[in-house]
Amino acid sequence: MENPIPWWATQVVLALIAIFFILFGINLLYMAYQITEPFSFIMTFFASNLIILISVTLLFGFIVKIVTTLKKTKKKEE
């Protein structure tokens, strides 16, 4: 039985989730600069940077997977 959800729909949903977390990390980074306590600032700063880094890496991976799969299907059609 074939999967009712196309492969690209899953990748697009995951890419949108990654974009959401990138925006969340940027918002958290902005909020970190408004903290006056040094320890809380450092912890929030590094946490937001980690969220952004992981989300950008995942987004890049999803985009690369979509592009390579589309290129492979175009080669098969030719």
C-alpha positions in Angstrom: 0.0 0.0 0.0 1.3 3.4 -1.0 1.8 6.2 1.6 -1.1 8.6 1.3 1.1 11.6 2.2 3.6 12.6 -0.6 7.2 12.7 0.5 7.5 16.4 -0.4 4.6 17.3 1.9 6.4 15.8 4.9 9.6 17.7 4.0 7.7 21.0 3.6 6.0 20.6 7.0 9.4 19.8 8.6 10.9 22.8 6.9 8.1 25.1 8.2 8.7 23.7 11.7 12.4 24.5 11.4 11.6 28.0 10.3 9.3 28.4 13.3 12.1 27.4 15.6 14.5 29.8 13.8 12.1 32.6 14.5 11.6 31.4 18.1 15.4 31.4 18.6 15.8 34.9 17.2 13.0 36.1 19.5 14.7 34.4 22.5 18.0 36.1 21.5 16.3 39.5 21.4 14.8 38.8 24.9 18.2 37.7 26.2 19.6 41.2 25.6 17.0 42.6 27.9 18.0 40.5 30.9 20.1 42.4 33.4 21.4 39.4 35.4 24.6 38.2 33.8 24.2 34.5 34.5 20.7 34.4 33.1 21.8 36.5 30.1 24.6 34.0 29.3 22.4 30.9 29.6 19.6 32.4 27.5 22.1 33.7 24.9 23.7 30.4 24.4 20.4 28.5 24.4 19.0 30.8 21.7 22.1 30.4 19.6 21.9 26.6 19.9 18.2 26.6 18.9 19.0 28.8 15.9 22.0 26.7 14.9 20.2 23.3 15.1 17.1 24.7 13.2 19.2 26.2 10.4 21.1 23.0 10.0 17.8 21.0 9.8 16.3 23.4 7.4 19.3 23.2 5.2 19.1 19.4 5.3 15.4 19.4 4.3 16.0 21.8 1.4 19.0 19.7 0.1 16.9 16.5 0.3 14.0 18.1 -1.7 16.4 19.5 -4.3 18.4 16.3 -4.8 15.2 14.2 -5.0 13.7 16.6 -7.6 16.9 16.4 -9.7 16.9 12.6 -9.6 13.2 12.4 -10.7 13.9 14.9 -13.6 16.9 12.7 -14.7 14.7 9.6 -14.7 12.0 11.3 -16.8 14.6 12.3 -19.5 
